[in-house]
Amino acid sequence: MDENLPWVFQCLSLLGLTPIACLAQMEAEGIPVRKALEAILACPPQGALTPALAKARCGAGLAQGRPELFPMLGRLLEREGIHPLSMLN
């Protein structure tokens, strides 16, 4: 993952965009979906008990907005030791 992409996501978030809107903006700027998702999951929103739960919640929100991304999100979360079905809880 490009080390600057999490900063791009954070800047878009500071503008008040939701993760799904940030993804759309990042795609519009030519950032590949996988790299954008990696950046978004690297900086999940605060407020969860654990970082893994925050990533699963963020992934769930992205999958609800874009169901076709569920398999890719599952693989990205699984790479970090988070069961892909955690997004369904």
Protein Blocks (a to p, Z undefined) as FASTA:
>chain_A
ZZklmmmmmmmmmnopafklmmmmmmmnopafklmmmmmmmmccehifbfklmmmmmmmm
mmmmmmmlmmmmmmmmmmnopafklmmZZ
